[in-house]
Amino acid sequence: VSMGGTSLLFTSIAFGIILSVSKDVEEYGSKKIIVGEIPAMG
């Protein structure tokens, strides 16, 4: 039971981390593109 519970807990945590990271990467990627193109043009 503890093995199954730990596995379920780990899966839930990992899934939450993946979602958080995905959102951060999308936001960071958009900002990086916007901020990165301005100096390149200059």
C-alpha positions as CSV (number, residue, x, y, z in Angstrom):
1,V,0.0,0.0,0.0
2,S,2.8,2.4,0.9
3,M,4.5,1.7,-2.4
4,G,1.3,2.4,-4.4
5,G,0.6,5.5,-2.3
6,T,4.2,6.8,-2.8
7,S,4.0,6.1,-6.5
8,L,0.7,8.0,-6.8
9,L,2.0,10.9,-4.7
10,F,5.2,11.1,-6.8
11,T,3.2,11.0,-10.0
12,S,0.9,13.8,-8.8
13,I,3.9,15.9,-7.8
14,A,5.8,15.3,-11.0
15,F,2.7,16.1,-13.1
16,G,2.2,19.4,-11.1
17,I,5.9,20.3,-11.7
18,I,5.7,19.6,-15.4
19,L,2.6,21.8,-15.7
20,S,4.3,24.6,-13.7
21,V,7.5,24.3,-15.8
22,S,5.6,24.3,-19.1
23,K,3.8,27.5,-18.1
24,D,7.1,29.1,-17.0
25,V,8.9,28.0,-20.2
26,E,6.1,29.5,-22.4
27,E,6.1,32.8,-20.6
28,Y,9.9,32.9,-20.5
29,G,10.1,32.0,-24.2
30,S,7.8,34.8,-25.2
31,K,9.7,37.3,-23.1
32,K,13.0,36.1,-24.4
33,I,11.9,36.5,-28.0
34,I,10.6,40.0,-27.4
35,V,13.6,41.1,-25.4
36,G,16.0,39.3,-27.6
37,E,14.9,40.8,-30.9
38,I,15.2,44.4,-29.8
39,P,19.0,44.4,-29.2
40,A,19.5,42.3,-32.3
41,M,17.8,45.0,-34.4
42,G,19.8,47.8,-32.7
